[in-house]
Amino acid sequence: MRKGLIVLLAAVVAVAFAMPAMADLIPTNLKVSGFYRSKAWVSNFFGKSALPTDNTDASSAFVEQRFRVKFAFGTENVQAVWFLESDMLWGDNAGSAPTASSRNSGGALGGDKVQTETKNIYLWFKVPDTSVDVTVGLQGQSDDYAGFLYGGADMAGIFVKGKFEPVSYKLGLAKLYENATQKTDDRTLYVAEVKFVPVKEVKVGANFYFLQDDTNKPGVGSGLPTATNNPILAYAYSAKVYMPGVSAAFKAGPATISGFAQYQLGTLEATSSANPDVDVNAYLLDLRADLNLGPGKFFIEGLYTSGGDRATATDDYEAPITLATNEASPGGNSSYTRTNMHILLASPDTINIAQCLIGCSGGAAGSDPGNGGRGIWVLAAGYNQALTPKLKGQVNVGYLSATEMLATDISTKSEDMGTEFNARLDYNLAKGLDVGVIGAYALIGDFFNNAAGQTPEDVWAGIARVNYAF
C-alpha cells in the first residue's frame, strides 16, 4: 500500500514538472462552437418525393436532427479550423458504413452509423504588420448578393481580405471541381469584392466574379455534373461567365435600404463545330427595406432576375447562372433565404430535408433559381417582434413567379409558381437554447400544372423545433 502511494506521488510530481513543457505543445487558444437542432415535421409535401397531387394524399410525419461543431486551434493571429456535421432522421438507418445513398442517416435502433461529414478544413492567419488575413483550404463562402449565386457554400480555395479605411476588399479563387483530365475539365470561381464606407450610414460595394466551367467537355470520365441539375445545353461545351455587379446599403431614419444588381455576360462555347455557341446575357436586381415599426421590425423585399424563352438553339441564355446551375454536389449552394420563406424558397434553417419550390437542394423545380433559363421574381414581406423578454414572433408572406416561360413549356403552365404565408414563435429557455413552432401554407401556382391542366394540391407544413447554439 505504502509503495503504491509513493509511486502515485512520484507520478504527480513528474506531471507537475512536465506541465510547462506540455503547455508549449497545447494550442494557446482552443475555441469550440456549433449547434444542435432538431425539427419534428408534419406535412403533405416535406419528406415526400413530389408535390401532392390530390387531397387524398396522406401527410408525412418525421423528426430530423443536425449537429455541427467547429474546432478552432491556434491564437488570435493564426488558427486551424475543423468543422464537422452529423445529420439524421430518427429511425432511418443504423449500423453500417457510409454509402452515397445513405449519407445523413444513422437514427435507427442501435445507431452506430458511420456518417460524420466534413464541412470545412482550413487555415486562417493574419499577415504580420498589415490588415490582411488569409483563409486557405475547404471553407464556407457567401456572395455579395444575399446568397443568390452561392450562400454558405463549402469550397476549396484561397481568399484574402484586407482594409484601407474606408475601403475593404476580398480577393479569392476556389476550385469547385477538378475532374478526370485535371487541366481541361475543371470548374473554377474567381472573386473580387470591394466595399467603400464613406460614412457610418452608407456602404457601397463593387464586385466582379468569373466562373470558368469546363465540366461539360467531352471525356470528363467522372461524369460530372450529374443529373442533380442538367447542363444548360444538350451538347458538350465550355463556359466562361463574367459577373460584374454592385451593392449598396444606407440608413434613412428608422429604415435601412439595401439592394444589389449584377449583369452576367459570357459564352457557352461548343466543343464541336456542328453545334452553335450560346451567349450568356442575364441580370438580377434586388431591393429591400428594413424598418423599425412600432415594437418590432418590418421588411419588404423584391428580387427580379431575367429569363428567356430560348425559342431557338442559338438564342441567348438569359437567366442568371449560379453555383446551383450545372451542379453536381449534394446541392443547396445557391441559398437565397432572407425572405424567411419555408416552402417557396430555401428555408433559413434547413437541416437535411431540404425541399421547396425552387432554390434548395430538393426543389420541385430544381435547386437553381435560374429556373432552367426562365428566371424568377419574388416579392416578400414580414414582421417580427418580441412578445415578451423570452418569446419572439414573426409572420411572413411571399409570392414567387417565373420571369418567362420557355418556348417548349406546355400550354397548361403559366409563370405563377406560388404564394406562401407562414408564422413562427420562438421561446428562449436558457442561454443558447430555444424552442419554437412554425406553420407554413403555400398556394401552388399553374407553373406546376400537368398536361391535363391539373394543379398540385396546396402545400402545408407544421414544424416543432429545438435549437441549442454554443
N, C-alpha and C positions, 0 to 999 in steps of 0.2 A: 504494500500500500504506500509506504513511505517512498519507495523507489519510483512508483508511478507519479507521485506528486512532484518529485524532483525533476522527472522528465518533462512533465507538463509545465512547470515553472521555467525550465530551460527553453522550452519551445516558445513561451510567451515572451521571454526576454529577447530571443533571437528575432521574433517578428517585430518587436518594438524597435530594435536597432536597424532592422531592414526597411522600416516604413519610409524613411526619407528617400532611400534609393528607389523603392517601389513607386513613390509619388512621381518620379520622373517618367515612369512607364505608363502612367494613367493620364488620360486627357485632362487638361485643367478645367475643361467645361464639357459636360455631357448634358444635352437637353433632350427630353423626351416629350413628344406631343402627339396628339391624334384624337380619335373619337371612336365610340361605339354607337351604332344606330340600328334600331330595329323598327320595322314597319309591318303592321298587320293590315291586310287588304281584304276588301270585298268589292267586286266589280264585275261588270258584264263584258269587259274588254281586257283589262290588265291580267296577265297570266295566261292569255289565250293567244292563238296564232293569227287571228284576224279580227276585223271589226265585226260586231254582232249583226246577223242578217235578218233575224225576226225576233218577235217578243217572246218566243218560247225558249230562246237560248238561256240556259241556266247560268247563274252568276258563279264566279270562282272565288274561293277564299283561301288565303295562304299567308304565311309570315316569312319575311326575308330579313336578313341582317347583314351588316357590314362592320368590319373592324379595320381601322387604319392606324398605324403607328409609325412615327418618324423619329429616327435617332440622328442627332447631330453631334458629331465628335470633333472637338477642337477648341479653338479660342475665339476671341472676338475678331481676329484677323484671318483665320483660316478654319474651315470646317469641312469634314467629310460627312455626307448625308446618305442615309439608307432609309427608304420609305417603303413600307410593306402594306399589303392589303389581303384580307381574308373575307370572302363573301359566301353566303349560302342561303338556301331556303330550308326551313325546318322540315325534316323528313325526306329530303331529296335524294341523298346518296351517302354512302359510307364505305370505309374500309378498303380503299383501292388507290392505286397510283393515278396521277392525273392523265387525262387524255384530252384531245382537242374538243370533244363533245361534252366533257364533264367538268370544265372549269366552273368556278363559282358554285361549288356544291360541297357537301360534307355534313349536312344537318340531320342525317338519318340515324337510327338507333345504332349505337356503338361508335359513331364518329370516326376518328382515325383516318380521315381523308387527307391525302397529300395535296394541298391546294393553296398554300400561301403564295401570293404573287408579288413580284417586284414592281412597284410604281416608279421609283426613282433611285438611282445611284449616281451621285455626282460629287465633285469637289468645288467648293466655293472659297474664294480668297480675295483679299484686298491687295492691290499693288501699293507697296510702301510709298509714303510721301505723296500720294495722289488721291483723287476722289474716285478712282477707278476700282471696280470689283468685277471679277470674272467667275462664271459658272461653267464648268466643264463636265460633260457626261450626260446620262439619261435624266432628264429634268422636265418639270411641268412648265409649259409656256402658254400665254394667252395673247391674243392680238389686241390692237387698239380700237377694235370695232365691236365691243361688248361680247366677244367670243364668237361672232358670226362665222368668221373664217376658221378659227380654231380657239377653243377655250378650255383651259386646264388640260391641254393635250400633252402627253408624255412623248418626248422626242430626244434623241441623242444628238448632241451638238455642243457648240461653244457660244456663249453670249456674254458680251462686255457692256457694262453700264458705267456711266460717269456723269459728272456735273461741272459746268462752268456757269455759276449763277449769273443770271436767272434761267440758264438753259441746262437741260438734262438730255441724255441720249442713251440709246441702246442699239448695239450692233451685234449681229449673230448669224450663224448658219446652223442648219440641222440636217442630218442625213435621215430622211424619212424611210427610205427603203434602199437596200444595197442588194441587188438580185444576183442571179447566177453568173452573168458575164462581167459583173463588177463595175466596169468603167463605162458601159454603154447602155445599161438598163436600170439605172438608179433613179431616185427621186430626191431632190434637194430643195430646201427652202432657205432663202436669204432674207434677212430682216434689217431694216434701218429705220429707227424712230427718233424723232427729236421733239422735245416739248419746251415751250417758252412760257414763263410765268412772269409777265411784266409787273403785275400787282397780285396781291393775295387772292382777289376775287376773280381773276381771269387766268385761264390756261389754254394755250393754243398748241396744237401738235401738227407735225407733218410726217408722213410715213411713206416708206417705199418697200414693198415686198416683191420678191421674184421667185416664182415656182418653176423649176425645171423638172419635167416628168418624162422619163423615157421608159417607164414600166410597161408600156404597150407596144414596144418594139418587138419584132419577131425574135424567136429563140430565147425568150425570157427564162425558160427552163422551170422556174418555180411556179410559174403561172400567175404571178401577182399582176394586177389585182384579182381577187376572187369575185364571186357573184354578190358580195356584200353590197356593192354598188357597181352596176355595169359601167364599163368605159364609155366615154362620151360618144365615141364613134364606133362603128361596127368593124372597122379595119385597123390595121397597125398604124400607129402614128407616134410622133414625139411632140410634146407640148412645151411651149415656153410662154409663160403668162407673167406680164408686168402689172403691178398693182400700186400705183400712186394714190395717196389719199390724204385727208386732213381730218382733224378732230378739234373740238373746242368745248369749253365749259366756262360759264360765268354766273356769278351770283347777282341777282337783282331783287333787293328787298328780301321778302320771305321765300323767293323762288330761286332755284338753280336750274339754268337752262343748259342743256348739253346736246351734242349731236356729232355726227360724223358723216363723211362722204368718201367714197372710193370709186375710182374708174379702173376697169381692167381691160387690157389690150394684149394681144399676142397672136400666136399662130399654133394650130394643131397641124403639124407637118406630116403628111402621109409618107410612109416609108416606101411606097410603091407608086410609080408614075401613073398606074392605072386608076388611082384614087385621087380625089381632089383634096387640096389643103383647105382648112376651115379657119377663118379668122375669129378671134375672141373679141367681142365688143360689148361690154357689160358694165353696170354700175349699181351701187347701192347707196341709199340715203337713210338717215335716221335722225329724228328729233325727239327730245324728251324734256319734260318739265317736272321737277320735284318741288313741291310746295309744302310749307308748314301751314296746315289748315286746321284751325281750332286746336283741340288737344292732340291731334295726330298728324300724319303725313300723307299726302296725296301725290300720285304720279299719273301722268298721261304720256304715252309714247307711240310714235308711229314709225314703222320701218317699211321701206319700199325698195324692192330690187327689180331690175329689168328682166325681161324674158322675151322669147320669140317663138314663132310657130314652126320654124325650120321646115318650110314647105318644100324646099329642095335640098339636095345633098351639099350644095355649095353655100347655103345660107350661113351667115354668121351665127356663132354660138353666143347668145345674148343674155344668159343668166350668169350670175357671179360663180366663179369656181372657188370652192373651199377645200379644206383638207378632208372633207367627207365626200367630195366628188372623186370618183375613181378610187374608192377606199378599199383597202384590204386588211386593215387592222380590226381589232374587236369592235371598233365603231365608237360613235359619240364624240369625235374630235372637233366637230362643229358644235358649239354649245351656247346658243343664244337663250339665256334663261331669265334675264332680269325683268321680264314682264310677268313673272310668277304664274305662268300657265302650268297646268299639270297634265292636260290632255292634248291641247293644240300643238304645243312645242315641248322641248326638253324641260323636265322638271328641275327646279333649283337643288333638290336634294335626292336625286335618283340614286338607287343602290344598284342592284343587278337586274331588276325588272324595268328595263328602260324602254317603255312604249309610249308612243304619242302619235299624232297625225303625221308630223314631218319634223326632221331636225334632231332626232335622237337615234341611238343605235338600233332600236326596234320600231322605227317609224312606219306607219301604214303606207305612206307614200315615199318611204326611203329616209335614209339618215342625212341626205344632202339637202339643205334648204334651197339649193339651186333648182330643185324640183324637176329634174330631168330636162332642164333648158327653159321651163315655163316661168321660173321666178316665183316669188311670193310677195305679198304685202300683208302687214299686221298692224292692227290698231288695238291698243290695250290701255286700261286704266285700273288703278287700285287705290285703296285707302287702308292704312293701318294705324292703330293707336294702342297705348297701354290702358287697359280697362281697370287694372289695379296695379300696385307695385310689382306683382309677380305674374299677372295674367295679361297677355297681349292678344289682340285680334286683328284680322285683316280680311278684306274682301277684294276680289279682282274680277274683271270681265275682259274678254278679248275676242277679236274677230280675225280670221285667217282666210286669205284668198290667194289663188294662183294669179299671177300677173297676166299671163296669156296662155291659152291652150295650144297644144301642138296641132299641126295640121293632121296628124294621124290619130288624134284622140277621137273616141266615138261620140256621136252626136248627142247622146243622152247625158253627157257630162257637161258641167259648167265650171266657172272659176271658183265658186263658193265652196270652201273647204270645211268651215265650221265656226261655231260661236261657243265660247266657254264661259261659265260662271263658276266661281269657286270661293270658298270661305275657309278660314283657318283660325284655330285657337291654340295658344301655347302657354303652358304654365311652368314656371321655374320652381322646381322642388328644392334644389340646393345649387351651390356654385357649380356651374357647368352642366347641370342635369336638368333637362326639360322634357316634359311630356306634352303631347298635343293631339289634336284631331283635325283632319282635312276632309272636306266634302267638295266634289267637283262634278259638274254636269256639262256635257257638250252636245249641242245640236249639230249633227253631221250634215254637211252640205252635199250638193249634187255632184261635186267633183268625184265622189266615190261611187257614183251610180254604176250599175252593171249595164249590159247591153239591152236589157229589158226596161231600163229606166228606173229600177228599184234602188232606193237609197238605203244604206245600212241603218240599223236602229241607232238611236241616240246613245251616247256613251256616258256612263256614270261610274264613280268610284268613291268609296269611303275608306279612310286611312286613319289608323291609330298609330302613333309613333312615340318612341322614346329615344332621346339623344343625349349622350354624355361626352362632352369635349374636355380634354385635359391637356 
